[in-house]
Amino acid sequence: MPRDTKDAVGADAGGPLADLADLILNVGRLVRARTPEGPQVVTLTETERQVMRVVDLYPGAAPSEIARRTRLQRTNVSTALRSLEGKGMVSRAATNGRGIAVRSTERAAANLRVLRAAWAQELAVILGDDLDTVRKCTHLLSHLEQRLTADDQGGP
């Protein structure tokens, strides 16, 4: 952690890091509320979304790795993977030995393209053309995501 962690955290729950976490959670909820629905979009539960994110970030991950990275119970990941497989979003294949590798499908990629286009359109209306700020924010959030999904808190 940085040397000024105490200052960033503050003596109470009102520090800038808590404010950032609170805003991330709320903005995510608001963006999700504007996610398109209909036959062109495969509807996913919150657990399925978390699992798909890790599958996309770490293609070929084993179910146990997905559970570690999402911080979900292994049984919940197994249930989500069965559902995602039924929806045509993931495929599972045996690896050398007794392992299983999970990968997203073309249907999942197409679904994600539809969602990303809708999210981009929604945010473009709100943020306009301030892409330098968007890139800086994206860099920060990507760094946070990589650290939070790492196998341990020490690295990616």
C-alpha positions as semicolon CSV with decimal commas, in nm:
position;residue;x (nm);y (nm);z (nm)
1;M;0,000;0,000;0,000
2;P;0,119;0,359;-0,055
3;R;0,281;0,548;0,230
4;D;-0,014;0,786;0,258
5;T;-0,266;0,501;0,300
6;K;-0,367;0,632;0,643
7;D;-0,453;0,970;0,491
8;A;-0,640;0,808;0,200
9;V;-0,842;0,580;0,427
10;G;-0,907;0,845;0,689
11;A;-1,022;0,800;1,044
12;D;-1,378;0,726;0,941
13;A;-1,568;0,567;0,656
14;G;-1,583;0,895;0,464
15;G;-1,235;0,886;0,311
16;P;-1,168;0,919;-0,061
17;L;-1,113;0,544;-0,111
18;A;-1,450;0,464;0,047
19;D;-1,607;0,735;-0,170
20;L;-1,449;0,578;-0,480
21;A;-1,576;0,229;-0,390
22;D;-1,925;0,363;-0,323
23;L;-1,932;0,545;-0,657
24;I;-1,802;0,241;-0,847
25;L;-2,076;0,024;-0,702
26;N;-2,350;0,276;-0,774
27;V;-2,234;0,366;-1,125
28;G;-2,213;-0,006;-1,209
29;R;-2,571;-0,052;-1,088
30;L;-2,690;0,247;-1,292
31;V;-2,516;0,129;-1,610
32;R;-2,660;-0,220;-1,559
33;A;-3,007;-0,068;-1,524
34;R;-2,964;0,074;-1,875
35;T;-2,850;-0,254;-2,026
36;P;-3,063;-0,345;-2,326
37;E;-3,302;-0,637;-2,309
38;G;-3,464;-0,842;-2,577
39;P;-3,393;-1,131;-2,808
40;Q;-3,053;-0,993;-2,913
41;V;-2,920;-1,007;-2,553
42;V;-2,865;-1,315;-2,338
43;T;-2,987;-1,230;-1,989
44;L;-2,742;-1,323;-1,713
45;T;-2,768;-1,331;-1,335
46;E;-2,520;-1,134;-1,126
47;T;-2,321;-1,452;-1,054
48;E;-2,318;-1,544;-1,423
49;R;-2,193;-1,193;-1,509
50;Q;-1,909;-1,226;-1,258
51;V;-1,814;-1,568;-1,394
52;M;-1,827;-1,447;-1,756
53;R;-1,602;-1,152;-1,674
54;V;-1,334;-1,382;-1,534
55;V;-1,376;-1,629;-1,824
56;D;-1,322;-1,340;-2,066
57;L;-1,022;-1,204;-1,873
58;Y;-0,863;-1,548;-1,821
59;P;-0,954;-1,776;-2,115
60;G;-0,902;-2,141;-2,033
61;A;-0,933;-2,088;-1,659
62;A;-1,034;-2,386;-1,449
63;P;-1,354;-2,364;-1,244
64;S;-1,148;-2,352;-0,924
65;E;-0,951;-2,054;-1,062
66;I;-1,275;-1,880;-1,157
67;A;-1,403;-1,931;-0,802
68;R;-1,080;-1,785;-0,657
69;R;-1,080;-1,485;-0,885
70;T;-1,449;-1,404;-0,838
71;R;-1,436;-1,476;-0,463
72;L;-1,745;-1,697;-0,511
73;Q;-1,814;-2,037;-0,360
74;R;-1,705;-2,322;-0,587
75;T;-2,059;-2,466;-0,585
76;N;-2,202;-2,131;-0,701
77;V;-1,947;-2,117;-0,983
78;S;-2,035;-2,473;-1,086
79;T;-2,406;-2,384;-1,093
80;A;-2,334;-2,068;-1,295
81;L;-2,114;-2,260;-1,541
82;R;-2,385;-2,520;-1,601
83;S;-2,636;-2,242;-1,665
84;L;-2,394;-2,050;-1,891
85;E;-2,319;-2,367;-2,084
86;G;-2,694;-2,422;-2,127
87;K;-2,726;-2,066;-2,261
88;G;-2,443;-2,128;-2,508
89;M;-2,214;-1,875;-2,342
90;V;-1,926;-2,101;-2,234
91;S;-1,772;-2,430;-2,333
92;R;-1,580;-2,662;-2,108
93;A;-1,307;-2,892;-2,235
94;A;-1,082;-3,142;-2,063
95;T;-0,717;-3,049;-2,027
96;N;-0,416;-3,271;-1,975
97;G;-0,492;-3,478;-1,670
98;R;-0,824;-3,428;-1,495
99;G;-0,856;-3,051;-1,541
100;I;-1,126;-2,851;-1,715
101;A;-1,068;-2,535;-1,920
102;V;-1,354;-2,287;-1,956
103;R;-1,377;-2,058;-2,258
104;S;-1,637;-1,814;-2,381
105;T;-1,819;-1,896;-2,703
106;E;-1,887;-1,691;-3,013
107;R;-2,240;-1,639;-2,880
108;A;-2,090;-1,484;-2,565
109;A;-1,863;-1,262;-2,777
110;A;-2,160;-1,147;-2,987
111;N;-2,361;-1,079;-2,672
112;L;-2,076;-0,874;-2,528
113;R;-2,044;-0,673;-2,850
114;V;-2,415;-0,578;-2,830
115;L;-2,380;-0,480;-2,463
116;R;-2,060;-0,281;-2,515
117;A;-2,214;-0,089;-2,807
118;A;-2,519;-0,003;-2,596
119;W;-2,305;0,099;-2,297
120;A;-2,080;0,313;-2,517
121;Q;-2,379;0,488;-2,672
122;E;-2,531;0,551;-2,329
123;L;-2,209;0,694;-2,186
124;A;-2,135;0,901;-2,496
125;V;-2,457;1,093;-2,437
126;I;-2,353;1,166;-2,077
127;L;-1,976;1,217;-2,112
128;G;-1,954;1,367;-2,456
129;D;-1,609;1,366;-2,609
130;D;-1,394;1,389;-2,294
131;L;-1,204;1,076;-2,397
132;D;-0,880;1,170;-2,218
133;T;-1,058;1,159;-1,883
134;V;-1,237;0,838;-1,985
135;R;-0,903;0,673;-2,070
136;K;-0,751;0,777;-1,735
137;C;-1,053;0,644;-1,547
138;T;-1,048;0,321;-1,750
139;H;-0,678;0,275;-1,669
140;L;-0,742;0,318;-1,296
141;L;-1,041;0,082;-1,294
142;S;-0,851;-0,179;-1,500
143;H;-0,568;-0,169;-1,248
144;L;-0,815;-0,213;-0,962
145;E;-0,983;-0,505;-1,138
146;Q;-0,653;-0,680;-1,207
147;R;-0,546;-0,647;-0,845
148;L;-0,885;-0,754;-0,709
149;T;-0,905;-1,062;-0,932
150;A;-0,544;-1,167;-0,869
151;D;-0,490;-1,502;-0,698
152;D;-0,342;-1,315;-0,405
153;Q;-0,333;-0,947;-0,319
154;G;0,033;-0,927;-0,422
155;G;0,013;-0,950;-0,799
156;P;-0,181;-1,008;-1,123
